């Protein structure tokens, strides 16, 4: 089922706007309005030359602690700046290459978490597509039964009860997904902001 089909089902059966974008139907497993970017680019975020060997560089214990702290989403960007400033003041011996290694470690962690979230959104979307199909089938079955000269009202009641339940689940999931769809963008912005902060505080 395409995104267009899913959108029509949501509008027709749920009586409310669908949560999917009306701009791009190329990937039916991506239900978000936000553009799908599966992998971030370190080179676009970090304005300094990275080592030719892309293997992760060993970090000092202090640098490892910094990485573990800055990747936490509960740490605000204002706190990121304060923590990085304190780190820079107490680790003045570190070089630009050291800071590059720090950001590479942060980037890899954020990018991995972001990729996992995107994969989860895809699985979530597929379950919504299946549920939308079931809603459509139940509606057709109800209409067919009611069109008969002697409808089976017990069957109609059962279909109506199941339809009401499925629609409620669909709406709740769609509302939750609106917030989940923001997460990859939030992580992308966080990675970029951390790159800027590290660049500001590292030695010239």
VMD Tcl script that draws the C-alpha trace (Angstrom):
set ca {
  {0.00 0.00 0.00}
  {1.40 3.40 -0.95}
  {1.50 6.52 1.21}
  {-1.22 8.00 -0.98}
  {-3.44 5.00 -0.23}
  {-2.70 5.27 3.47}
  {-3.50 8.98 3.44}
  {-6.84 8.39 1.74}
  {-7.74 5.65 4.21}
  {-6.97 7.94 7.14}
  {-9.02 10.78 5.71}
  {-11.93 8.56 4.68}
  {-12.29 6.34 7.74}
  {-10.89 8.39 10.57}
  {-12.40 11.72 9.67}
  {-9.17 13.62 10.30}
  {-6.01 14.57 8.42}
  {-3.50 11.78 8.01}
  {-0.11 11.99 9.67}
  {1.83 11.24 6.50}
  {3.29 13.67 4.02}
  {1.44 14.36 0.78}
  {4.64 15.24 -1.03}
  {6.56 12.01 -1.56}
  {5.14 8.52 -1.98}
  {8.41 6.83 -2.96}
  {8.85 5.09 0.40}
  {5.61 3.73 1.91}
  {7.42 2.81 5.14}
  {8.31 6.43 5.91}
  {5.24 8.15 7.37}
  {6.84 11.40 8.52}
  {6.47 14.83 7.00}
  {10.15 15.34 7.69}
  {12.45 14.28 4.87}
  {14.04 10.88 5.40}
  {17.82 11.12 5.72}
  {19.05 7.69 6.78}
  {22.68 8.58 7.51}
  {24.25 11.84 8.60}
  {27.52 13.12 7.16}
  {30.34 13.84 9.58}
  {32.13 15.94 6.96}
  {29.15 18.30 6.63}
  {29.04 18.91 10.38}
  {32.69 19.03 11.39}
  {34.48 21.96 9.70}
  {37.97 20.58 10.34}
  {40.05 18.02 8.55}
  {39.51 14.47 9.74}
  {42.32 11.93 9.87}
  {42.76 9.89 6.69}
  {42.29 6.77 8.78}
  {38.62 6.86 9.78}
  {39.07 4.26 12.51}
  {38.06 5.60 15.91}
  {40.97 7.10 17.83}
  {41.56 6.07 21.43}
  {40.30 8.76 23.79}
  {41.62 9.83 27.15}
  {39.41 8.94 30.13}
  {38.37 12.60 30.40}
  {37.48 12.74 26.71}
  {35.50 9.51 26.96}
  {33.55 10.97 29.87}
  {32.89 14.10 27.82}
  {31.53 11.98 24.96}
  {29.29 9.97 27.30}
  {27.91 13.21 28.75}
  {27.33 15.21 25.58}
  {25.41 12.43 23.80}
  {22.78 12.43 26.54}
  {19.67 14.19 25.27}
  {18.75 15.28 28.78}
  {21.87 17.46 28.77}
  {20.74 20.78 27.30}
  {22.78 22.59 24.68}
  {23.50 25.36 27.21}
  {24.92 22.70 29.50}
  {26.89 21.28 26.58}
  {28.60 24.64 26.19}
  {29.43 24.93 29.90}
  {30.68 21.34 30.13}
  {32.82 21.73 27.02}
  {34.28 25.01 28.26}
  {35.27 23.38 31.54}
  {36.71 20.41 29.68}
  {38.78 22.67 27.43}
  {40.11 24.63 30.40}
  {41.28 21.51 32.23}
  {42.60 19.70 29.15}
  {44.56 22.46 27.46}
  {47.11 19.98 26.12}
  {44.64 18.45 23.67}
  {44.99 19.21 19.97}
  {42.60 19.77 17.11}
  {43.00 16.10 16.20}
  {41.91 15.17 19.72}
  {38.79 17.27 19.38}
  {38.13 15.74 15.98}
  {38.30 12.29 17.59}
  {35.93 13.44 20.33}
  {33.37 14.68 17.85}
  {33.76 11.57 15.71}
  {32.90 9.44 18.75}
  {29.90 11.65 19.55}
  {28.77 11.66 15.93}
  {28.98 7.87 15.68}
  {26.87 7.43 18.81}
  {24.22 9.93 17.76}
  {24.11 8.65 14.19}
  {23.71 5.05 15.39}
  {20.87 5.97 17.75}
  {19.23 8.01 15.01}
  {19.47 5.12 12.53}
  {17.82 2.79 15.05}
  {14.97 5.27 15.55}
  {14.43 5.61 11.80}
  {14.28 1.81 11.46}
  {11.75 1.70 14.30}
  {9.61 4.34 12.60}
  {9.60 2.20 9.47}
  {8.40 -0.86 11.39}
  {5.78 1.24 13.15}
  {4.58 2.57 9.82}
  {4.17 -0.93 8.39}
  {1.96 -1.88 11.32}
  {-0.14 1.22 10.64}
  {-0.47 0.24 6.99}
  {-1.67 -3.22 8.00}
  {-4.16 -1.70 10.42}
  {-5.41 0.74 7.79}
  {-6.00 -2.18 5.43}
  {-7.98 -4.01 8.12}
  {-10.08 -0.90 8.73}
  {-10.82 -0.60 5.03}
  {-11.74 -4.29 4.77}
  {-14.07 -4.08 7.78}
  {-15.82 -1.04 6.32}
  {-16.36 -2.83 3.00}
  {-17.67 -5.94 4.80}
  {-20.12 -3.81 6.79}
  {-21.41 -2.06 3.69}
  {-21.78 -5.38 1.87}
  {-23.70 -6.94 4.75}
  {-26.00 -3.94 5.13}
  {-26.72 -4.02 1.40}
  {-28.22 -7.50 1.70}
  {-31.99 -7.96 1.83}
  {-31.69 -9.72 5.19}
  {-28.51 -8.42 6.91}
  {-26.87 -10.35 9.73}
  {-26.98 -7.62 12.35}
  {-24.92 -9.63 14.82}
  {-22.14 -9.70 12.24}
  {-22.57 -5.98 11.58}
  {-22.38 -5.22 15.30}
  {-19.19 -7.28 15.64}
  {-17.63 -5.55 12.65}
  {-18.62 -2.14 13.96}
  {-17.13 -2.88 17.38}
  {-13.86 -4.07 15.84}
  {-13.80 -1.10 13.47}
  {-14.25 1.36 16.32}
  {-11.42 -0.25 18.27}
  {-9.05 -0.37 15.30}
  {-9.74 3.27 14.43}
  {-9.03 4.32 17.99}
  {-5.70 2.46 17.98}
  {-4.82 3.96 14.60}
  {-5.49 7.50 15.82}
  {-3.50 7.01 19.02}
  {-0.54 5.57 17.12}
  {-0.69 8.34 14.53}
  {-0.61 10.99 17.26}
  {2.37 9.34 18.95}
  {4.19 9.09 15.66}
  {3.92 12.83 15.13}
  {6.28 13.30 18.07}
  {8.55 10.36 17.23}
  {9.06 11.77 13.71}
  {10.70 14.84 15.23}
  {13.42 12.80 16.94}
  {15.74 12.20 13.95}
  {15.70 15.93 13.19}
  {16.35 16.80 16.84}
  {19.33 14.43 16.91}
  {20.71 15.89 13.68}
  {20.48 19.40 15.08}
  {22.06 18.28 18.33}
  {25.04 16.72 16.55}
  {25.57 19.92 14.57}
  {25.30 22.11 17.67}
  {27.83 19.95 19.53}
  {30.20 20.22 16.57}
  {29.96 23.99 16.69}
  {30.53 24.05 20.45}
  {33.59 21.80 20.28}
  {35.00 23.88 17.43}
  {34.55 27.05 19.45}
  {36.38 25.73 22.51}
  {39.19 23.71 20.93}
  {42.66 25.27 20.54}
  {43.22 27.35 17.45}
}
mol new
graphics top color blue
foreach p $ca { graphics top sphere $p radius 0.5 }
foreach p [lrange $ca 0 end-1] q [lrange $ca 1 end] { graphics top cylinder $p $q radius 0.2 }
display resetview
